[in-house]
Amino acid sequence: MTYVKNASGTGRWPKPSTGENSWLEYWEHQTGKKATHCGATDCHSRNNLVGAHVQKVYGGNELYITPLCNGCNHREGYFWVDSELVRVPSGQ
């Protein structure tokens, strides 16, 4: 599990520079997994999943993608995720 927060100001990147159509597709391509539920440990919704930009609370300023439901993608504060984090490609 990883303690994260939603990254702010990432709406300027509607999709990755690596050719995928969405950030969720990018996450699936990078991990080889299918996103089936929200990665927030207190949620696990299976609806309206997105590839969310998050930052590790105790890990610097790097941006990562992980699957979250639309609601958790807009939550404030810190929360735990149990889904894999994938670094945002350089050049974003």
CYANA upper distance limits for C-alpha pairs under 8 A (distance plus 0.5 A):
  1 MET  CA     80 TRP  CA      6.83
  1 MET  CA     81 VAL  CA      6.06
  1 MET  CA     82 ASP  CA      5.03
  1 MET  CA     83 SER  CA      7.97
  2 THR  CA     56 LYS  CA      7.56
  2 THR  CA     80 TRP  CA      6.00
  2 THR  CA     81 VAL  CA      5.93
  2 THR  CA     82 ASP  CA      7.02
  3 TYR  CA     56 LYS  CA      6.47
  3 TYR  CA     57 VAL  CA      6.26
  3 TYR  CA     58 TYR  CA      8.15
  3 TYR  CA     78 TYR  CA      7.20
  3 TYR  CA     79 PHE  CA      6.12
  3 TYR  CA     80 TRP  CA      5.00
  3 TYR  CA     81 VAL  CA      7.03
  4 VAL  CA     54 VAL  CA      6.75
  4 VAL  CA     55 GLN  CA      5.96
  4 VAL  CA     56 LYS  CA      4.93
  4 VAL  CA     57 VAL  CA      5.47
  4 VAL  CA     78 TYR  CA      6.05
  4 VAL  CA     79 PHE  CA      6.05
  4 VAL  CA     80 TRP  CA      6.59
  4 VAL  CA     81 VAL  CA      7.63
  5 LYS  CA     54 VAL  CA      6.05
  5 LYS  CA     55 GLN  CA      6.03
  5 LYS  CA     56 LYS  CA      7.08
  5 LYS  CA     57 VAL  CA      6.81
  5 LYS  CA     76 GLU  CA      7.96
  5 LYS  CA     77 GLY  CA      6.57
  5 LYS  CA     78 TYR  CA      5.21
  5 LYS  CA     79 PHE  CA      6.88
  6 ASN  CA     52 ALA  CA      8.02
  6 ASN  CA     53 HIS  CA      6.66
  6 ASN  CA     54 VAL  CA      4.90
  6 ASN  CA     55 GLN  CA      6.85
  6 ASN  CA     73 ASN  CA      7.22
  6 ASN  CA     74 HIS  CA      7.83
  6 ASN  CA     75 ARG  CA      7.76
  6 ASN  CA     76 GLU  CA      7.76
  6 ASN  CA     77 GLY  CA      8.28
  6 ASN  CA     78 TYR  CA      8.32
  7 ALA  CA     53 HIS  CA      6.05
  7 ALA  CA     54 VAL  CA      5.30
  7 ALA  CA     55 GLN  CA      6.38
  7 ALA  CA     63 LEU  CA      7.77
 10 THR  CA     53 HIS  CA      7.43
 13 TRP  CA     92 GLN  CA      7.43
 14 PRO  CA     22 SER  CA      7.84
 14 PRO  CA     23 TRP  CA      8.48
 15 LYS  CA     20 GLU  CA      7.52
 15 LYS  CA     21 ASN  CA      6.56
 15 LYS  CA     22 SER  CA      5.40
 15 LYS  CA     23 TRP  CA      6.24
 16 PRO  CA     20 GLU  CA      6.68
 16 PRO  CA     21 ASN  CA      7.89
 16 PRO  CA     22 SER  CA      7.17
 16 PRO  CA     23 TRP  CA      6.67
 16 PRO  CA     26 TYR  CA      7.54
 16 PRO  CA     89 PRO  CA      8.00
 16 PRO  CA     92 GLN  CA      7.68
 17 SER  CA     89 PRO  CA      7.94
 17 SER  CA     91 GLY  CA      7.94
 17 SER  CA     92 GLN  CA      7.10
 18 THR  CA     26 TYR  CA      8.50
 18 THR  CA     89 PRO  CA      8.05
 20 GLU  CA     25 GLU  CA      6.54
 20 GLU  CA     26 TYR  CA      6.18
 21 ASN  CA     25 GLU  CA      7.06
 21 ASN  CA     26 TYR  CA      8.29
 22 SER  CA     26 TYR  CA      6.83
 22 SER  CA     51 GLY  CA      7.77
 23 TRP  CA     27 TRP  CA      6.73
 23 TRP  CA     50 VAL  CA      7.51
 23 TRP  CA     51 GLY  CA      4.99
 23 TRP  CA     52 ALA  CA      7.68
 23 TRP  CA     65 ILE  CA      7.57
 24 LEU  CA     28 GLU  CA      6.76
 24 LEU  CA     35 ALA  CA      8.07
 24 LEU  CA     49 LEU  CA      8.20
 24 LEU  CA     50 VAL  CA      5.92
 24 LEU  CA     51 GLY  CA      4.36
 24 LEU  CA     52 ALA  CA      8.12
 24 LEU  CA     65 ILE  CA      8.30
 24 LEU  CA     66 THR  CA      8.08
 24 LEU  CA     67 PRO  CA      6.96
 25 GLU  CA     29 HIS  CA      6.55
 25 GLU  CA     51 GLY  CA      8.05
 26 TYR  CA     30 GLN  CA      6.61
 26 TYR  CA     51 GLY  CA      8.32
 27 TRP  CA     31 THR  CA      6.56
 27 TRP  CA     51 GLY  CA      7.27
 27 TRP  CA     65 ILE  CA      6.90
 27 TRP  CA     66 THR  CA      7.16
 27 TRP  CA     67 PRO  CA      8.11
 27 TRP  CA     86 VAL  CA      6.93
 28 GLU  CA     32 GLY  CA      5.98
 28 GLU  CA     33 LYS  CA      5.66
 28 GLU  CA     34 LYS  CA      6.08
 28 GLU  CA     35 ALA  CA      7.11
 29 HIS  CA     33 LYS  CA      7.85
 30 GLN  CA     86 VAL  CA      7.68
 31 THR  CA     84 GLU  CA      8.28
 31 THR  CA     86 VAL  CA      8.20
 35 ALA  CA     49 LEU  CA      8.31
 35 ALA  CA     67 PRO  CA      6.92
 36 THR  CA     46 ARG  CA      6.53
 37 HIS  CA     44 HIS  CA      5.68
 37 HIS  CA     45 SER  CA      5.94
 37 HIS  CA     46 ARG  CA      4.82
 37 HIS  CA     47 ASN  CA      7.85
 37 HIS  CA     49 LEU  CA      7.61
 37 HIS  CA     67 PRO  CA      7.77
 37 HIS  CA     68 LEU  CA      7.81
 37 HIS  CA     69 CYS  CA      8.03
 38 CYS  CA     43 CYS  CA      6.99
 38 CYS  CA     44 HIS  CA      4.92
 38 CYS  CA     45 SER  CA      5.70
 38 CYS  CA     46 ARG  CA      6.76
 38 CYS  CA     49 LEU  CA      7.07
 38 CYS  CA     67 PRO  CA      6.15
 38 CYS  CA     68 LEU  CA      4.72
 38 CYS  CA     69 CYS  CA      5.60
 38 CYS  CA     72 CYS  CA      8.39
 39 GLY  CA     43 CYS  CA      8.01
 39 GLY  CA     44 HIS  CA      6.60
 39 GLY  CA     66 THR  CA      7.48
 39 GLY  CA     67 PRO  CA      6.15
 39 GLY  CA     68 LEU  CA      5.93
 39 GLY  CA     81 VAL  CA      5.50
 39 GLY  CA     82 ASP  CA      6.04
 39 GLY  CA     83 SER  CA      5.37
 40 ALA  CA     44 HIS  CA      6.66
 40 ALA  CA     68 LEU  CA      7.18
 40 ALA  CA     72 CYS  CA      7.78
 40 ALA  CA     79 PHE  CA      7.46
 40 ALA  CA     80 TRP  CA      6.28
 40 ALA  CA     81 VAL  CA      4.85
 40 ALA  CA     82 ASP  CA      7.12
 40 ALA  CA     83 SER  CA      8.26
 41 THR  CA     79 PHE  CA      8.43
 41 THR  CA     80 TRP  CA      6.24
 41 THR  CA     81 VAL  CA      5.79
 41 THR  CA     82 ASP  CA      6.63
 42 ASP  CA     80 TRP  CA      8.30
 45 SER  CA     69 CYS  CA      6.88
 46 ARG  CA     69 CYS  CA      7.85
 47 ASN  CA     69 CYS  CA      6.89
 48 ASN  CA     69 CYS  CA      5.84
 48 ASN  CA     70 ASN  CA      6.16
 49 LEU  CA     67 PRO  CA      6.78
 49 LEU  CA     68 LEU  CA      6.00
 49 LEU  CA     69 CYS  CA      4.76
 49 LEU  CA     70 ASN  CA      6.54
 50 VAL  CA     67 PRO  CA      6.12
 50 VAL  CA     68 LEU  CA      6.10
 50 VAL  CA     69 CYS  CA      6.48
 50 VAL  CA     70 ASN  CA      6.86
 50 VAL  CA     73 ASN  CA      8.16
 51 GLY  CA     65 ILE  CA      6.20
 51 GLY  CA     66 THR  CA      5.96
 51 GLY  CA     67 PRO  CA      5.25
 51 GLY  CA     68 LEU  CA      6.95
 52 ALA  CA     64 TYR  CA      8.36
 52 ALA  CA     65 ILE  CA      5.75
 52 ALA  CA     66 THR  CA      5.91
 52 ALA  CA     67 PRO  CA      6.39
 52 ALA  CA     68 LEU  CA      6.46
 52 ALA  CA     73 ASN  CA      6.45
 53 HIS  CA     63 LEU  CA      6.75
 53 HIS  CA     64 TYR  CA      6.01
 53 HIS  CA     65 ILE  CA      5.34
 53 HIS  CA     66 THR  CA      7.40
 54 VAL  CA     63 LEU  CA      6.29
 54 VAL  CA     64 TYR  CA      5.75
 54 VAL  CA     65 ILE  CA      6.71
 54 VAL  CA     66 THR  CA      7.78
 55 GLN  CA     59 GLY  CA      7.91
 55 GLN  CA     60 GLY  CA      8.16
 55 GLN  CA     61 ASN  CA      7.04
 55 GLN  CA     62 GLU  CA      6.69
 55 GLN  CA     63 LEU  CA      5.72
 55 GLN  CA     64 TYR  CA      6.59
 56 LYS  CA     60 GLY  CA      7.39
 56 LYS  CA     61 ASN  CA      8.24
 56 LYS  CA     62 GLU  CA      8.16
 57 VAL  CA     78 TYR  CA      7.78
 62 GLU  CA     87 ARG  CA      7.86
 62 GLU  CA     88 VAL  CA      8.48
 63 LEU  CA     87 ARG  CA      6.49
 63 LEU  CA     88 VAL  CA      6.13
 64 TYR  CA     85 LEU  CA      6.13
 64 TYR  CA     86 VAL  CA      5.60
 64 TYR  CA     87 ARG  CA      4.83
 64 TYR  CA     88 VAL  CA      5.72
 65 ILE  CA     85 LEU  CA      6.15
 65 ILE  CA     86 VAL  CA      5.63
 65 ILE  CA     87 ARG  CA      6.83
 65 ILE  CA     88 VAL  CA      6.87
 66 THR  CA     83 SER  CA      6.97
 66 THR  CA     84 GLU  CA      6.84
 66 THR  CA     85 LEU  CA      5.74
 66 THR  CA     86 VAL  CA      7.18
 67 PRO  CA     83 SER  CA      7.63
 68 LEU  CA     72 CYS  CA      6.38
 68 LEU  CA     73 ASN  CA      6.29
 69 CYS  CA     73 ASN  CA      6.63
 70 ASN  CA     74 HIS  CA      7.23
 71 GLY  CA     75 ARG  CA      7.09
 88 VAL  CA     92 GLN  CA      7.73
